[in-house]
Amino acid sequence: MGLLVLFSTGIVGWKIFERLRLPAPDLLGALFFASMLGASGVTFPFPSMEVTFLSKLIIGSYIGLMVDRKTANMLKKAALPALIVAAWMLSASVGIGFLLYYMTDLPLPTALLGSTAGGVSEMALLSLSLNADTITITLLQVFRVILFLVLMPFLAQWMNKKNSPAKKPTENIKVKDSNTKKNSSPKEILILSLTAVTGGLIGRALGLPAGDLLVTILFVAFLSIKLPSPPRVHPLARSMARIGVGLSIAQQVTKQTLQMLSTIWFPILILALAMIISGIVLSWILHKITGWDYSTCLLASSPGGLSQMSIIADEVGANPLLVSALHTTRLISILTVLPILFRFLLTRYM
């Protein structure tokens, strides 16, 4: 019953936001209305892990079906931008962490982990190993993700309008529309489903950051290249998956969350401003180096969630494949390098 109520709430939010012509209406509408329920103290049991996994399979399948031989070759050329994004995010995480430490009352471990552009759950686990304030770190991470999830669709659309047509050609990042085929046979749907589930389970077993989404994209992309007429993801299934992601994020917003917000609003403000400025500067650098369109560069430079930024990229006409590829590099570099670096910094400065 709780699942039914929450998805009904998400669908209502989707339709209202769609009527208001807001970007990513299914994702943001579900997030907004479900968050209002949680903030008012109304909660329902929600299988976040299962819903998120299924949503990632559907979203990963949609993105994977965009790949053909041309786009596969295009992704090979994204190696240098990916390295730039990884190095920038590593530096920004450390720099903003020390900025929080010197400008607020947060201890250094909390400031560093709270400002890191990694996953919410990963940073919470790392905070336990470093004896940091897990609750404050989780709140900082949650509001970082929500901030960029809400802000980036509007900013990406505004930048596209302001800078359209772009000064440099963007044909090199055009991708295949995975919804061009009108109907898929039951056999094609079964093949696609088995491929996606296999990729998702393998990605989860590997323990990679967002591994279920990433391996699903890879497996389905391989299927898309090999099949002469690949299947499609129904638009309704894609919207329901986006609603599922929005509902899962909203479960982290509770009455207690808003109460704690009043005690750490200043660190959140500093973190938000610093990360927004960092993302805008990095997107400008990417645009100058690659000639990609502004929205793709902006979303690839925004330290939000990988799956969420990919959804928004598809919604605003950016390139979700490039956004996914660059965010994957960001997450892997952060989760492999920063724990070692943070231990060194904490030993030296504490």
VENDARA-V675814 format. One record per residue. N is the residue number from 0. RES is the residue in one small letter. D_LAST is the distance of its C-alpha to the last C-alpha in Angstrom with 1 decimal. Layout:
BEGIN
n,res,d_last
N,RES,D_LAST
N,RES,D_LAST
END
This chain:
BEGIN
n,res,d_last
0,m,50.0
1,g,46.4
2,l,46.2
3,l,49.5
4,v,48.4
5,l,45.2
6,f,46.9
7,s,49.7
8,t,47.3
9,g,45.7
10,i,49.2
11,v,50.1
12,g,47.0
13,w,47.8
14,k,51.3
15,i,50.4
16,f,47.8
17,e,50.4
18,r,53.0
19,l,50.7
20,r,50.3
21,l,46.5
22,p,44.7
23,a,43.7
24,p,45.6
25,d,45.5
26,l,41.7
27,l,40.8
28,g,43.7
29,a,42.7
30,l,39.1
31,f,40.1
32,f,42.8
33,a,40.9
34,s,37.8
35,m,40.2
36,l,41.4
37,g,38.0
38,a,36.9
39,s,40.1
40,g,39.5
41,v,42.0
42,t,40.6
43,f,42.4
44,p,41.5
45,f,40.6
46,p,40.1
47,s,37.3
48,m,36.7
49,e,40.5
50,v,41.2
51,t,38.3
52,f,39.5
53,l,43.1
54,s,42.1
55,k,40.2
56,l,43.3
57,i,45.5
58,i,43.3
59,g,42.6
60,s,46.4
61,y,47.1
62,i,44.8
63,g,45.9
64,l,49.5
65,m,48.9
66,v,48.5
67,d,51.5
68,r,51.9
69,k,51.4
70,t,48.1
71,a,46.8
72,n,47.4
73,m,45.7
74,l,42.5
75,k,42.4
76,k,42.1
77,a,38.9
78,a,36.8
79,l,35.7
80,p,34.9
81,a,32.9
82,l,30.7
83,i,30.3
84,v,29.2
85,a,26.7
86,a,25.1
87,w,25.1
88,m,23.6
89,l,20.8
90,s,20.0
91,a,20.7
92,s,18.3
93,v,15.3
94,g,16.7
95,i,17.6
96,g,14.3
97,f,12.7
98,l,15.9
99,l,15.5
100,y,12.0
101,y,13.5
102,m,16.9
103,t,16.4
104,d,14.7
105,l,13.2
106,p,9.7
107,l,8.0
108,p,9.4
109,t,12.6
110,a,13.0
111,l,12.8
112,l,15.0
113,g,17.2
114,s,18.0
115,t,18.8
116,a,22.6
117,g,23.1
118,g,25.1
119,v,24.6
120,s,25.0
121,e,23.0
122,m,19.9
123,a,20.5
124,l,20.8
125,l,17.6
126,s,15.8
127,l,17.3
128,s,16.0
129,l,12.3
130,n,12.9
131,a,12.7
132,d,15.5
133,t,18.4
134,i,21.0
135,t,19.3
136,i,18.5
137,t,22.1
138,l,23.5
139,l,21.8
140,q,23.1
141,v,26.5
142,f,27.1
143,r,26.1
144,v,28.7
145,i,31.3
146,l,30.9
147,f,31.6
148,l,34.3
149,v,36.1
150,l,35.6
151,m,36.2
152,p,39.8
153,f,40.9
154,l,39.0
155,a,40.3
156,q,43.9
157,w,43.7
158,m,42.5
159,n,45.3
160,k,47.9
161,k,46.7
162,n,46.6
163,s,49.5
164,p,51.2
165,a,48.4
166,k,49.0
167,k,48.4
168,p,50.1
169,t,48.3
170,e,50.9
171,n,48.5
172,i,46.4
173,k,49.2
174,v,49.2
175,k,51.9
176,d,52.5
177,s,52.1
178,n,54.4
179,t,57.5
180,k,59.3
181,k,61.1
182,n,61.4
183,s,60.0
184,s,62.1
185,p,61.0
186,k,60.7
187,e,58.3
188,i,56.2
189,l,56.0
190,i,55.0
191,l,52.3
192,s,51.0
193,l,50.9
194,t,49.1
195,a,46.5
196,v,45.9
197,t,45.7
198,g,43.2
199,g,41.1
200,l,41.1
201,i,40.3
202,g,37.4
203,r,36.0
204,a,36.5
205,l,34.6
206,g,31.5
207,l,31.0
208,p,29.4
209,a,32.5
210,g,34.5
211,d,37.4
212,l,38.0
213,l,37.5
214,v,39.7
215,t,42.3
216,i,42.5
217,l,43.0
218,f,45.7
219,v,47.5
220,a,47.4
221,f,49.0
222,l,51.6
223,s,52.2
224,i,52.8
225,k,55.2
226,l,57.3
227,p,60.0
228,s,59.7
229,p,56.4
230,p,56.1
231,r,54.4
232,v,52.0
233,h,53.9
234,p,52.5
235,l,52.5
236,a,50.4
237,r,47.9
238,s,47.7
239,m,47.4
240,a,44.4
241,r,42.8
242,i,43.5
243,g,41.9
244,v,38.6
245,g,38.7
246,l,39.4
247,s,36.6
248,i,34.0
249,a,35.7
250,q,35.0
251,q,31.4
252,v,32.6
253,t,33.6
254,k,34.4
255,q,31.0
256,t,29.3
257,l,31.0
258,q,30.2
259,m,26.5
260,l,26.9
261,s,27.7
262,t,24.3
263,i,22.3
264,w,25.0
265,f,23.2
266,p,20.3
267,i,23.2
268,l,25.2
269,i,22.6
270,l,21.9
271,a,25.7
272,l,26.5
273,a,24.0
274,m,25.1
275,i,28.7
276,i,28.6
277,s,26.8
278,g,29.4
279,i,32.3
280,v,31.4
281,l,30.9
282,s,34.2
283,w,36.0
284,i,34.8
285,l,36.0
286,h,39.3
287,k,39.9
288,i,39.2
289,t,41.0
290,g,43.6
291,w,42.7
292,d,43.6
293,y,41.1
294,s,40.6
295,t,39.7
296,c,37.2
297,l,35.7
298,l,35.4
299,a,34.0
300,s,31.3
301,s,30.5
302,p,27.5
303,g,29.5
304,g,30.7
305,l,32.7
306,s,35.8
307,q,35.8
308,m,35.6
309,s,38.4
310,i,40.5
311,i,40.1
312,a,40.9
313,d,44.1
314,e,45.0
315,v,44.7
316,g,46.4
317,a,43.4
318,n,43.0
319,p,41.3
320,l,41.4
321,l,39.4
322,v,37.0
323,s,36.5
324,a,36.1
325,l,33.4
326,h,31.4
327,t,31.7
328,t,30.1
329,r,27.3
330,l,26.6
331,i,26.9
332,s,24.7
333,i,21.9
334,l,22.2
335,t,22.3
336,v,19.9
337,l,17.1
338,p,16.0
339,i,15.5
340,l,13.9
341,f,11.4
342,r,10.4
343,f,10.1
344,l,8.1
345,l,5.5
346,t,5.8
347,r,5.9
348,y,3.8
349,m,0.0
END
